[in-house]
Amino acid sequence: MVLIYIDNLIITGDNNAAITNLKRVLYQKFIIKNLGVLKYLLGIEIAPSHKKLFFNQRKYMLDLLH
């Protein structure tokens, strides 16, 4: 799965070989950089677990309360 938001791509899936191949193709066509494992997206914290992703806005709520 590829999620696109403006000039950002998030690539995810359960086939690591396919993800690696897609990244290789993108590197050949475009100037890109890999930012590593996704931790935040639009102010939402992303916490991976076994076969699941958990989304929370803890930091956003703490900032609001502060």
C-alpha positions in Angstrom: 0.0 0.0 0.0 1.3 3.5 -0.8 -0.3 6.4 0.9 0.4 9.8 -0.6 0.1 13.2 1.2 1.3 16.2 -0.8 5.0 15.3 -1.3 5.2 12.4 1.2 4.8 8.7 0.5 4.2 6.1 3.1 4.9 2.6 1.9 3.6 -0.3 3.9 2.6 -3.9 3.4 3.3 -7.5 4.5 5.7 -8.3 1.6 9.1 -6.9 2.5 10.6 -7.9 -0.9 7.9 -5.9 -2.8 8.4 -2.9 -0.5 12.2 -3.1 -1.2 11.6 -3.4 -4.9 9.3 -0.4 -5.0 11.8 1.7 -3.1 14.5 0.7 -5.6 12.3 1.7 -8.5 11.5 5.1 -6.8 15.2 5.7 -6.1 16.0 5.2 -9.8 13.3 7.6 -11.0 13.2 10.3 -8.3 15.4 12.1 -5.7 14.0 10.6 -2.5 15.1 9.8 1.0 14.0 7.2 3.4 13.0 8.6 6.8 12.8 5.2 8.4 10.0 3.8 10.5 6.9 6.0 10.6 6.4 7.5 14.0 4.2 10.6 13.4 1.8 11.6 10.6 -0.1 14.8 10.6 0.3 15.1 14.4 -0.9 11.5 15.0 1.5 9.1 16.7 1.9 5.7 14.9 2.8 2.8 17.2 3.4 -0.5 15.4 2.6 -3.8 17.0 2.6 -7.3 15.7 0.4 -7.2 12.5 -1.3 -4.0 13.7 -0.8 -0.2 13.8 -2.1 1.9 16.7 -2.9 5.5 16.1 -3.1 8.0 19.0 -3.1 11.7 19.6 -1.5 11.7 23.0 1.0 14.4 22.2 -1.7 16.6 20.7 -3.9 16.3 23.7 -1.0 17.0 26.1 -0.1 20.1 24.1 -3.8 21.2 24.3 -3.9 20.7 28.1 -0.6 22.5 28.6 
